[in-house]
Amino acid sequence: MVPAAFPTSLPLCVCLLLASGLVQADRLLVVPMDGSHWFDMQMVVEKLIHRGHEVVVVIPEVSWRMEKSLNCTVKTYSVSHTMEDLDRAFNYFAYTQWKTPEQSIRSFMTGSARGFFELMFSHCRDLFNDKKLVEYLKKRAFDAVFLDPFDVCGLIVAKYFSLPSVIFARYSFCYYLEEGAQCPSLPSYVPRLFSKYTDTMTFKERLWNHYMYIEDYIFCPYFYKTAVEIASEVLQTPVTMTDLFNPVSIWLLRTDFVLEFPRPVMPNMVFVGGMNCLQGKPLSKHTFPWHRHQSMGVKAPAPALHVQKIMQQYWVRNTSSILPMVTWHISHWGHLEACVMVRITYNNTDVCVLVLCWPSVTPPNTCGCSLVSMCLRIQLPFLLFLKYSIPPPLLPSSSLHSSSSF
């Protein structure tokens, strides 16, 4: 039986081998979100470009991190606000989070976050007001849209051009991830955002978790009201957020099993935590003594401005033998200023990075995400300190680097 089947399958194999040379790279439209979200997405976009895919990135003219330096086609569109407006909205949002950390999705969506996200939502109206850009995108006949869902614009673009969409995100506000993927999300086992619960909850915690589910259904439409209005205006038909999330083809979730809990998933939900990690360089031998020291670390919570004093005390205590040869500097403020990255330099060469975080303000899966991504991009070893204690006080406005705070 086997010899008889072989000649039949031979022509098919030959055709497949001949057709392999005719395969062409896909055309991908990228609609990213500004800030630290672009860190991770940029690394994936660069890899897609390296593999020969034709990539077009659409970004606003006013942005913090998104630049035209990518080795691909970058299209920009004018926006109705300035960089000062963007900084002001985010700074107000960040400082409000410091004063009164959000304890529920309701307080988050009805507070300072609403104004900042409405500014981000307005980008999409500006994009579709650029008729030349819209016509250009229509003529390119893309195969898919690679997007970040937080500013909703990528979802609107995918629906407008009737293209398959691939979401690249850590999570999604409200219940749209579960509804969009048609994934079960039982309140008894799946904790909600801001709940601080795990998948193992007491009866009282399950009741509160169910209450937070109800909050989502009440306040999420209010939070996304501006985005829905823009989507309805662009698509010229009434839509809801569920209508935008339902057609999503693939969810690429940037999560890690260490920070997650068991929960139901669907086949189109792919966990890609660590996919953008680069191979780190080995530590210098001069760093081994303090790297192995049991008493290593920052022992007391302190303001970010006092990190210099703490690090000086640490180096004197643990690295006195090489102190004259070691220098360091703070090079980045983290998400909501709850993190500080310190780059350790030896003989004018970066050898290690210290990332200090206060997850009592922002959770570990959020706090320091942009800093860790930066460490991976520059291919340096890094040590992460999580300080579960009193957060550092507010920094004066002069100490805030607005262009690198989100």
C-alpha positions as CSV (number, residue, x, y, z in Angstrom):
1,M,0.0,0.0,0.0
2,V,2.8,2.4,0.8
3,P,4.6,2.1,-2.6
4,A,1.4,2.7,-4.4
5,A,0.7,5.9,-2.6
6,F,4.2,7.3,-3.1
7,P,3.9,8.1,-6.8
8,T,0.5,9.8,-6.2
9,S,2.0,12.2,-3.6
10,L,5.2,12.9,-5.6
11,P,3.7,15.5,-8.0
12,L,2.3,17.4,-5.0
13,C,5.7,17.5,-3.3
14,V,7.3,18.8,-6.4
15,C,4.7,21.5,-6.8
16,L,5.2,22.6,-3.2
17,L,9.0,22.8,-3.6
18,L,8.7,24.8,-6.8
19,A,6.1,27.2,-5.2
20,S,8.4,27.9,-2.2
21,G,10.4,30.3,-4.3
22,L,7.3,32.3,-5.2
23,V,6.4,33.1,-1.6
24,Q,6.4,36.9,-1.0
25,A,6.7,38.8,2.3
26,D,3.6,40.3,3.7
27,R,2.6,43.9,3.9
28,L,2.1,45.0,7.4
29,L,0.5,48.2,8.7
30,V,1.7,49.2,12.2
31,V,-0.4,51.5,14.4
32,P,1.6,51.9,17.7
33,M,0.9,53.8,20.8
34,D,3.4,56.4,22.2
35,G,5.4,56.1,25.4
36,S,6.8,52.9,26.9
37,H,4.3,50.8,24.8
38,W,6.5,51.6,21.8
39,F,9.6,50.1,23.4
40,D,8.4,46.5,23.1
41,M,6.5,46.9,19.8
42,Q,9.5,48.6,18.1
43,M,11.7,45.5,18.8
44,V,9.1,43.3,17.1
45,V,8.7,45.7,14.2
46,E,12.5,45.7,13.7
47,K,12.6,41.9,13.6
48,L,9.8,41.8,11.0
49,I,11.7,44.3,8.8
50,H,14.8,42.2,9.2
51,R,12.9,39.1,8.0
52,G,11.9,40.9,4.8
53,H,8.3,42.0,5.5
54,E,7.1,45.3,4.0
55,V,6.2,47.4,7.0
56,V,4.6,50.9,7.1
57,V,4.4,52.6,10.5
58,V,1.9,55.4,11.0
59,I,2.7,57.8,13.8
60,P,1.7,61.3,14.9
61,E,4.0,64.2,14.4
62,V,4.0,65.0,18.1
63,S,5.2,62.0,20.2
64,W,7.7,61.2,23.0
65,R,9.5,58.1,21.6
66,M,8.3,57.3,18.2
67,E,10.8,58.5,15.6
68,K,11.4,58.2,11.9
69,S,14.7,56.3,12.3
70,L,13.2,52.9,11.5
71,N,14.4,51.2,8.4
72,C,11.0,51.2,6.8
73,T,8.3,53.5,5.5
74,V,7.1,55.9,8.3
75,K,4.1,58.0,7.6
76,T,3.2,60.9,10.0
77,Y,0.1,63.0,10.4
78,S,-0.4,66.3,12.1
79,V,-2.3,66.5,15.4
80,S,-4.3,69.2,17.1
81,H,-2.1,69.5,20.2
82,T,1.5,70.3,21.0
83,M,4.2,68.5,23.0
84,E,3.5,70.8,25.9
85,D,-0.2,69.7,25.9
86,L,0.9,66.1,25.9
87,D,3.4,66.6,28.7
88,R,0.9,68.6,30.8
89,A,-1.8,65.9,30.5
90,F,0.5,63.1,31.4
91,N,2.2,65.0,34.3
92,Y,-1.2,65.7,35.8
93,F,-2.2,62.1,35.4
94,A,1.1,60.9,37.0
95,Y,1.1,63.2,39.9
96,T,-2.6,62.4,40.7
97,Q,-1.6,58.7,40.8
98,W,1.0,59.5,43.4
99,K,-1.3,61.5,45.6
100,T,-4.2,59.1,45.4
101,P,-3.3,55.7,44.0
102,E,-6.3,54.2,42.2
103,Q,-8.0,51.4,44.0
104,S,-10.7,50.5,41.4
105,I,-11.4,50.8,37.7
106,R,-14.1,53.3,38.6
107,S,-11.8,55.8,40.3
108,F,-9.2,55.3,37.5
109,M,-11.6,55.9,34.7
110,T,-13.4,58.9,36.2
111,G,-10.2,60.5,37.5
112,S,-7.1,62.0,35.9
113,A,-6.7,59.1,33.5
114,R,-9.8,60.1,31.5
115,G,-8.3,63.5,30.3
116,F,-5.0,61.9,29.3
117,F,-6.6,59.1,27.4
118,E,-9.0,61.4,25.6
119,L,-6.0,63.3,24.3
120,M,-4.6,60.0,23.0
121,F,-8.0,59.0,21.5
122,S,-8.0,62.3,19.6
123,H,-5.0,61.1,17.5
124,C,-7.3,58.9,15.5
125,R,-9.6,61.7,14.4
126,D,-6.5,63.6,13.2
127,L,-5.2,60.6,11.3
128,F,-8.5,60.2,9.3
129,N,-8.6,64.0,8.7
130,D,-5.5,63.5,6.6
131,K,-7.2,62.4,3.4
132,K,-3.9,61.9,1.5
133,L,-2.6,59.5,4.2
134,V,-5.9,57.6,4.2
135,E,-5.8,57.3,0.4
136,Y,-2.2,56.1,0.5
137,L,-3.0,53.4,3.1
138,K,-6.0,52.3,1.1
139,K,-3.9,51.8,-2.1
140,R,-1.2,49.8,-0.4
141,A,-3.5,46.8,0.2
142,F,-2.0,45.7,3.4
143,D,-2.3,42.1,4.7
144,A,-2.8,42.9,8.3
145,V,-2.6,45.6,11.0
146,F,-0.2,45.3,13.9
147,L,-1.5,47.5,16.7
148,D,-1.6,48.5,20.4
149,P,-5.2,48.6,21.6
150,F,-4.8,51.2,24.4
151,D,-5.5,54.2,22.2
152,V,-8.1,52.3,20.1
153,C,-6.9,53.9,16.9
154,G,-5.4,50.7,15.5
155,L,-8.7,48.9,16.0
156,I,-10.6,51.7,14.1
157,V,-8.0,51.5,11.3
158,A,-8.4,47.7,11.0
159,K,-12.1,47.9,10.8
160,Y,-12.1,50.9,8.4
161,F,-9.9,49.0,5.9
162,S,-11.4,45.6,6.7
163,L,-8.0,44.1,7.6
164,P,-7.1,41.3,10.0
165,S,-5.7,42.7,13.2
166,V,-2.9,41.5,15.5
167,I,-2.9,43.0,19.0
168,F,0.3,43.3,20.9
169,A,-0.4,44.2,24.6
170,R,0.1,43.3,28.2
171,Y,-3.6,43.4,29.0
172,S,-6.7,45.4,28.1
173,F,-8.8,47.7,30.2
174,C,-12.3,46.5,31.1
175,Y,-13.7,43.2,29.8
176,Y,-12.9,43.7,26.1
177,L,-10.1,41.2,26.1
178,E,-12.4,38.4,27.2
179,E,-15.3,39.5,25.1
180,G,-13.2,40.1,22.0
181,A,-11.6,36.7,22.3
182,Q,-14.9,35.1,23.5
183,C,-13.0,33.8,26.4
184,P,-14.6,32.7,29.7
185,S,-13.8,35.0,32.6
186,L,-15.5,33.8,35.7
187,P,-15.5,36.3,38.6
188,S,-15.0,33.4,41.1
189,Y,-11.6,32.6,39.6
190,V,-10.3,35.4,37.4
191,P,-9.4,38.6,39.4
192,R,-10.1,41.9,37.9
193,L,-7.6,44.7,37.2
194,F,-6.9,46.8,40.4
195,S,-8.4,44.0,42.6
196,K,-5.0,42.9,43.9
197,Y,-6.5,39.4,44.2
198,T,-5.1,36.1,42.9
199,D,-6.9,33.2,41.4
200,T,-7.4,31.8,44.9
201,M,-10.0,34.0,46.6
202,T,-12.1,33.8,49.7
203,F,-15.8,34.1,49.5
204,K,-15.7,37.7,50.5
205,E,-13.0,38.4,47.9
206,R,-15.1,36.7,45.2
207,L,-18.0,39.0,46.1
208,W,-15.8,42.1,45.8
209,N,-14.3,40.8,42.6
210,H,-17.9,40.3,41.2
211,Y,-18.6,43.9,42.2
212,M,-15.6,45.1,40.3
213,Y,-17.0,43.2,37.2
214,I,-20.2,45.2,37.5
215,E,-18.1,48.4,37.8
216,D,-16.5,47.6,34.5
217,Y,-19.8,47.2,32.7
218,I,-21.0,50.5,34.2
219,F,-18.0,52.8,33.8
220,C,-16.1,51.4,30.8
221,P,-18.5,52.8,28.2
222,Y,-18.2,56.2,29.9
223,F,-14.4,56.0,29.8
224,Y,-14.3,55.1,26.1
225,K,-17.1,57.5,25.1
226,T,-14.8,59.7,23.1
227,A,-13.1,56.8,21.3
228,V,-16.5,55.3,20.4
229,E,-17.7,58.7,19.0
230,I,-14.6,59.0,16.9
231,A,-15.0,55.4,15.6
232,S,-18.7,56.0,14.8
233,E,-17.7,59.2,13.0
234,V,-15.0,57.5,10.9
235,L,-16.9,54.4,10.1
236,Q,-20.1,56.3,9.5
237,T,-22.1,53.9,11.5
238,P,-22.8,53.5,15.3
239,V,-20.4,51.1,16.9
240,T,-19.4,50.0,20.4
241,M,-16.1,49.0,21.8
242,T,-17.1,45.3,21.6
243,D,-17.7,45.8,17.8
244,L,-14.0,47.0,17.5
245,F,-12.5,44.2,19.6
246,N,-14.6,41.3,18.2
247,P,-12.8,41.1,14.8
248,V,-9.3,40.8,16.3
249,S,-7.5,37.8,14.8
250,I,-4.7,37.3,17.2
251,W,-3.9,38.5,20.7
252,L,-0.1,38.5,21.4
253,L,0.0,38.9,25.2
254,R,3.2,40.2,26.7
255,T,2.9,38.3,29.9
256,D,5.1,36.0,31.9
257,F,4.0,33.0,33.9
258,V,5.7,34.4,37.0
259,L,3.4,37.4,37.0
260,E,0.3,35.6,35.9
261,F,-2.3,33.2,37.3
262,P,-4.1,30.2,35.8
263,R,-7.1,31.3,33.7
264,P,-9.0,30.2,30.6
265,V,-7.5,31.2,27.3
266,M,-8.6,30.9,23.7
267,P,-6.6,29.5,20.7
268,N,-6.0,33.0,19.3
269,M,-4.5,34.2,22.6
270,V,-0.8,33.7,22.4
271,F,1.5,34.4,25.4
272,V,4.7,35.9,24.1
273,G,6.3,37.2,27.3
274,G,10.1,37.5,26.7
275,M,9.9,37.3,22.9
276,N,11.7,40.7,22.7
277,C,14.5,39.8,25.1
278,L,18.0,40.1,23.7
279,Q,20.9,37.9,24.8
280,G,22.6,39.8,27.6
281,K,26.3,40.3,27.9
282,P,28.2,38.5,30.8
283,L,29.0,40.5,33.9
284,S,32.5,41.8,34.3
285,K,34.6,39.9,36.8
286,H,35.0,43.1,38.8
287,T,31.3,43.0,39.5
288,F,31.2,39.5,40.9
289,P,32.1,40.3,44.5
290,W,29.2,42.7,45.1
291,H,26.9,40.7,42.8
292,R,27.2,37.7,45.2
293,H,27.1,39.7,48.4
294,Q,24.2,38.6,50.6
295,S,23.7,42.1,52.0
296,M,23.4,43.7,48.5
297,G,20.5,46.0,47.9
298,V,18.9,49.3,48.9
299,K,17.9,48.8,52.5
300,A,15.5,51.6,53.1
301,P,12.8,53.2,50.9
302,A,14.0,56.6,49.7
303,P,13.1,59.3,47.2
304,A,14.6,58.9,43.8
305,L,16.6,62.1,44.4
306,H,18.4,60.3,47.3
307,V,19.5,57.3,45.2
308,Q,22.9,58.9,44.7
309,K,23.6,59.0,48.4
310,I,22.4,55.4,48.9
311,M,24.5,54.1,46.1
312,Q,27.6,55.9,47.4
313,Q,27.1,54.3,50.8
314,Y,26.7,50.9,49.1
315,W,29.8,51.2,47.0
316,V,31.9,52.3,49.9
317,R,30.7,49.4,52.0
318,N,30.8,46.6,49.4
319,T,33.2,47.7,46.6
320,S,35.9,49.7,48.2
321,S,38.6,47.8,46.4
322,I,37.4,49.0,43.0
323,L,35.5,52.2,43.9
324,P,37.9,54.5,42.2
325,M,37.3,52.7,38.9
326,V,33.5,52.5,39.1
327,T,31.1,55.3,38.2
328,W,27.4,55.4,37.9
329,H,24.6,57.7,36.9
330,I,20.8,57.8,36.8
331,S,19.7,57.6,33.2
332,H,16.0,57.1,33.2
333,W,12.9,57.7,35.2
334,G,10.4,54.9,35.1
335,H,6.7,54.4,34.8
336,L,5.0,57.1,37.0
337,E,8.4,57.8,38.6
338,A,8.0,54.7,40.7
339,C,11.3,53.3,39.2
340,V,14.8,54.5,38.7
341,M,17.4,52.9,36.5
342,V,21.1,53.2,37.5
343,R,23.7,52.3,34.9
344,I,27.0,51.1,36.4
345,T,30.0,51.9,34.4
346,Y,33.5,50.5,34.6
347,N,36.4,52.0,32.5
348,N,33.8,53.9,30.5
349,T,31.9,50.7,29.7
350,D,28.4,49.9,31.0
351,V,28.6,46.6,32.9
352,C,25.3,46.4,34.8
353,V,22.0,48.1,35.4
354,L,20.2,48.5,38.7
355,V,16.4,48.9,38.5
356,L,14.8,50.1,41.7
357,C,11.0,49.9,41.9
358,W,8.2,50.7,44.3
359,P,5.4,48.2,43.3
360,S,3.3,49.4,46.2
361,V,2.3,52.2,43.9
362,T,2.4,50.4,40.6
363,P,2.2,46.5,40.4
364,P,5.4,44.6,39.4
365,N,4.0,43.7,36.0
366,T,3.7,47.4,35.2
367,C,6.4,49.1,37.4
368,G,9.7,49.1,35.6
369,C,8.4,47.6,32.4
370,S,9.9,50.3,30.3
371,L,13.2,50.2,32.2
372,V,13.6,46.5,31.9
373,S,12.8,46.8,28.2
374,M,15.5,49.4,27.9
375,C,18.0,47.1,29.7
376,L,17.2,44.3,27.2
377,R,17.6,46.7,24.3
378,I,21.1,47.8,25.3
379,Q,22.0,44.2,26.2
380,L,23.1,44.8,29.7
381,P,22.6,42.5,32.8
382,F,20.2,44.1,35.2
383,L,19.2,43.6,38.8
384,L,15.6,44.4,39.8
385,F,14.8,45.5,43.4
386,L,11.2,45.5,44.4
387,K,10.5,47.7,47.4
388,Y,7.2,46.8,49.1
389,S,7.1,49.8,51.4
390,I,6.4,53.5,51.4
391,P,6.8,55.0,48.0
392,P,9.2,57.9,47.3
393,P,7.5,61.4,47.6
394,L,6.7,63.5,44.6
395,L,9.5,65.0,42.7
396,P,9.5,68.6,41.7
397,S,8.4,69.4,38.2
398,S,12.0,70.3,37.3
399,S,13.1,66.8,38.1
400,L,10.6,65.1,35.8
401,H,11.8,64.2,32.3
402,S,8.4,64.3,30.6
403,S,9.8,62.9,27.4
404,S,10.8,59.6,29.1
405,S,8.2,59.1,31.8
406,F,5.6,57.0,30.0
